[in-house]
C-alpha cells in the first residue's frame, strides 16, 4: 500500500478531505520521526514499537570501478510488530 492509497482509505473511512487526511498523516509521521531522533524508541499500542538500531560498520564496493569505500555505520529504524497481529 502506498502513502496515497493509505490517505485515500483513511479519508473514505473518516469522511475527511484527502488534503486534511494527508496533513494529519504527515504530522503523525513527523512526530514519529522526531521521537525516534530524540529517544530512539516509540511504542504505539496495537501497532508495535519503532526502534532505531545501529547496524555494524560495513564497506561498499563500486561495481564499475571495483573501488572499495567506507566503512560507514547506519542508524536503521525498525518496527517490531505488535504481538496481537496475525497475518
Residue, then its C-alpha position, 0 to 999 in steps of 0.5 A: x500500500x502506498x502513502x496515497x492509497x493509505x490517505x485515500x482509505x483513511x479519508x473514505x473511512x473518516x469522511x475527511x478531505x484527502x488534503x486534511x487526511x494527508x496533513x494529519x498523516x504527515x504530522x503523525x509521521x513527523x512526530x514519529x520521526x522526531x521521537x525516534x531522533x530524540x529517544x530512539x524508541x516509540x511504542x504505539x499500542x496495537x501497532x508495535x514499537x519503532x526502534x532505531x538500531x545501529x547496524x555494524x560498520x560495513x564497506x561498499x564496493x563500486x561495481x564499475x570501478x571495483x573501488x572499495x569505500x567506507x566503512x560507514x555505520x547506519x542508524x536503521x529504524x525498525x518496527x517490531x510488530x505488535x504481538x496481537x497481529x496475525x497475518 
